[in-house]
Amino acid sequence: MPKVVREDIDNLNSVLTVTIEKDDYASRFDSELSKYRKQAHMKGFRKGKTPASVLKKMYGRGVLADVINDLLQKELYDYLSKEDIKILGQPLPSDSQAPIDFDVRELQEYVFKFDLGLAPEFEVQGIDKSSTYRKLQVEITDEMVEEDLKAARQRHGERLLVEEDIQENDILKLSARELENGQPKEGGVESEFSLLVRSIANEPARKELLSKKKGDTLSLDLFELESDKDEKYIRRYFLNLDEDDQREVGREYEVAINEVSRIEPAELNQEFFDKYFGPGQVSNEEEARAKVREYMEKHYGAQAEGLLYRDIQEGLMEKNALELPEAFLKRWMKAANENVSDEIIEREFPEFVKNLQWSLIRSKLARQFDIKVEKEELLENFKDRVRNYFGGGGMGNMPDMEGLITNTAQRLMEDEKQREQAFEEILADKLYHAIVEVVSVEPDQLPLEAFEAEVAKAREAVQAKQAALSGGEEEE
């Protein structure tokens, strides 16, 4: 049988030499070639009677290469598994590997050399009570609860058409006619558009509109109404001009108020409670406010745990700086991405190393805490996804709803990419809860504005990383 010899270059790099002798593969080569003979139907020979010499000449090199490669791969990975060698990436042919000539005229011994990048041996530091992390928490005030409930009432309110006055939250349907020297311009632009009063940044214009009513007209510079909208937006959505319409337009317009609509907030009654919270969940205002507070605590709590998990991850990576076989890893990245330039690999390598470092730490901790992800947990994860898609429990009265959810989840699980994503989610969640049990977590309550600033900072960091990676892909 083939012989494998390991030579350690250092604690992160090894070379495996696999020797395959003639006796290891000759019989299998003959067997595979005979299969071709049985199926071959070549001109001048009856089916199955093609001479072996002809088959060898036509197919021998390919058959021999396949036989040797299959034997090589099996021997290589059986050895890695048996010896429990933790490698990074995949084995790479050594630079010293001699060219292989699969000569079928005289079967011979083959020697293959592979470079291995080894995972470093380490014990995770920082998993004890001496490691302290800050868990940000939002201070849920009565004002926040009231504002959220008010917004919910607004969303479930009734749309009314108003004749006499205009308020900040009203939506106006307007028609605009281009002016020139204070008079309607001949051939000028005419358009219709809608506008939320409180979105108007121009203070004089907003005050003038608030003093008007349906049917009134006034002169406005449409390009100054909203401070965050550029000229392209105004031309497209206020003037209804196509992108290829490059005509010059003025800034002054006669604007007529054609309609004023207002949302009358829903009353705090059982009909609203059932719509917003679900049938039978809330029966009075006190319970409504308590349920809103519960929702908000859950929402901001999930974000707080995400921030804490990020901080723990960064803390563990700082305390567990790992030495890696960088030269090997760059070769492996190049081999796995043949069309990527060396410049891009160099640029993306630090982020690759960071991700690999966390992957090694995470795997070590998963074994340390004996964390496993069972098939039943994957199924529940997919069922939760389906429930969320259907709007939570809102369709619970449908016949055999649970059966529909289960069948849909099982179909989704057949997608390998989605299954891997669900596995990673469950593993990360289990790992997070295992870690917070053994480290010290100190609550730090913040006002909402400060908390949201922390969330935004974390989101921007993720977006910057994604932008850097996508930038690299565009240069390929």
Secondary structure, 3 states (H helix, E strand, C coil): CCEEEEEECCCCEEEEEEEECHHHHHHHHHHHHHHHHHHCCCCCCCCCCCCHHHHHHHHHHHHHHHHHHHHHHHHHHHHHHHCCCCEEEEEEECCCCCCCCCCCCCCCCEEEEEEEEECCCCCCCCCCCCCEEEEEEECCCHHHHHHHHHHHHHHCCEEEECCCCCCCCCEEEEEEEEEECCEECCCCCEEEEEEEHHHCCCHHHHHHHHCCCCCCEEEEEHHHCCCCCCHHHHHHHHCCCCCCCCCCCCCEEEEEEEEEEEEECCCCCHHHHHHHHCCCCCCCHHHHHHHHHHHHHHHHHHHHHHHHHHHHHHHHHHHCCCCCCHHHHHHHHHHHCCCCCHHHHHHHHHHHHHHHHHHHHHHHHHHHCCCCCCHHHHHHHHHHHHHHHCCCCCCCCCCCHHHHHHHHHHHHCCCHHHHHHHHHHHHHHHHHHHHHHHCEEEEEEECHHHHHHHHHHHHHHHHHHHHHHHHHHHCC
